[in-house]
């Protein structure tokens, strides 16, 4: 089992074996939680090919707003 030491700044290096097996990359966001006093769980956020489609949705809205209505509201501000 690979080991890693906690630095003075409380940083931990993920061993190469684990990085290779999981495919974790530099800059990736991970969550860290205490399971017990003896166990810490590290999880990665799932990678999304098109994050905008997750935020906005892949289907277009059925409710359309006419451009004239948008212009009127914008001018009224």
N, C-alpha and C positions, 0 to 999 in steps of 0.2 A: 504494500500500500504506500503510495507516494506521500511524502511529508513536506510541510512548508512552515517556515517560521514567521511569526508576527513581528514586524519591524517596530521601531520606536514610534513611528507615526501610525501604528495599527494597520499597516498594509500587509496583504498576504499575496504571494505569487501563486498562481494556479500552475501546478506542475505540467510539464510538456506532455506527459502521457495522457493526462486528463484533458488538456486542450485538444490534443489530436483525436482522442476518442469522442469528445463532445462537439468539436468544431467551433468552440467558443473563440471569438476574435477580439482583438484590442478595440476598445471603445464601446463594446456591447454593454447594455444595461442589465444588471443582475439585481435580484432581491436577496437579502440576507435576513434570516430570522433565527431566533433562539428557540430550539425545540425543547431543550432541557439544559441543565448546567453543564452537561457533558457533550451535547450535540448542537451543532449549528447547521442550518440548511441554507444552501445557496441554490437559487433557481434563476433561470434566464427567461427573459421575455421572448415570446415567439416572434420569429422574423416574419415580416409581412412583405410580400412582393410589391403591392401597391397600397401604401398606407392611406393615401387620399381616398381611395374607394371604401376603406373601412370607416373613415371618419364621415364622409359625405354619403356614402351608399352607392351601389352600382346601378340602381334603377333611377330613372328620372322621375321627378315629381309629377303627379297627375294634375296638380293645381298650378296652372300657369298664371302669371301676373302680366297683364298687358304693359308694354313699354310706356305707353302714355300715362298709366297710373303711377308707375315708378317715377317718371319725370315730374309729374305733378307733386308727388310727395317730396321729392328732392328739392324742388323749387320752393316749397312751402316752409322749408327749414330756415 
